[in-house]
Amino acid sequence: MSRVINFSAGPSSIPLEVLQTAQAEFLDYKGCGCSIIEISHRTPIFEEVLFSARDKVKSLYGFGDEYDVLFLQGGATLQFAQVPMNLYNGGVAQYVNTGVWTTKAIKDAKILGINYEVVASSEETKFDRIPKDIKFSDDADYLYICSNNTIYGTQYKEYPKCKCPLVVDSSSDLFAREIDISNIGLFYGGIQKNGGPAGVTLVVVRKDLLDRVGANVPSILRYKTQAEADSMSNTPNTFGIYMLNLTLDWVIKQGGLASINEKNEKKAHLLYSYIDGSNGFYKGHAQDDSRSLMNVSFNILSKELEMKFVKEASEAGMIGLKGHRHLGGIRASLYNAITYENVETLVDFMKEFARKNG
Ligand SMILES: *Cc1c(COP(=O)(O)O)cnc(C)c1O
């Protein structure tokens, strides 16, 4: 077996142990004589998987009984519309624009015709930072942010301390660190970056917000429908939820979110400090105090060298390093499944590449 080091932004690397457990259990799930993907979601066997994943999400983050945990479909992208459909309450919805994903969320707010306001943006400087001193109104219907900007490589160190419900797109830093949940109204993410395969969106929503939903929102798009049905109002992505549950077991085995965060800090520090010390051969995109621990976006002296870098890295067994088309350059995604040793291998390759091409 030969596996590459996968620095892809999503879908992305999954811990080998998780893949091996899924492989071992695939044909005969715990003695039931069939695969987990062949049984009804209405069986106790599957319900146990779903409830177990739900309970792990709650205990890892510390979400109490005032929250519902939902496993939905339609990607993180559907949340750009589902959030305003369910949480807009006739007042004003506030957004902080920090990149492609928030731009899309704002676009959907506009299409839906709600009253919204962009209270801060880093667009002028090509989204290289998280805006400081965000001026929000505490009685807005909600304040919407993106925790980690997968493309530009920026991340909130702390969430805004608004008194209105905070809505957080955490797709690319799910299960990567502890968060302050005191003002969270809704916390969500597609799991394909840091929690398993594509096709499941984790949504954690405060129960008292469920009744805000607009009168003409169809049943399946109401959080309330899925909350009342334990996410099984229709057939959920059973395989995705099963994989998420295995990944959460792995996260717990790593020592939980604080311990995972410590590892992520060390990994990111190794790469950023090498980039900073490379005499300008490599140049990071994000400003220092906004740097993401998850996605490290950087440039090399020329476009030709960037293409050569991606090609030679791939020949050396490292894939997924080509930057997003919006920004170009190189992007190394250092999600939870990437080890410190993997980052050392990348940095060694970068040193050698700079030596040969500098
Ligand atoms: C990947 C990503 C999305 C889009 O996710 P889909 O599941 O493809 O809809 C949204 N927000 C962020 C922050 C992302 O990283």
The ligand as an ORCA input file, in Angstrom:
! r2SCAN-3c Opt
* xyz 0 1
  C     -15.825     24.347      1.539
  C     -16.515     25.454      2.212
  C     -17.860     25.774      1.944
  C     -18.677     25.063      0.875
  O     -18.910     23.756      1.229
  P     -19.842     22.806      0.335
  O     -20.030     21.636      1.232
  O     -19.078     22.499     -0.913
  O     -21.101     23.510      0.042
  C     -18.443     26.782      2.677
  N     -17.763     27.460      3.607
  C     -16.467     27.202      3.875
  C     -15.747     27.983      4.923
  C     -15.794     26.191      3.182
  O     -14.521     25.924      3.451
*
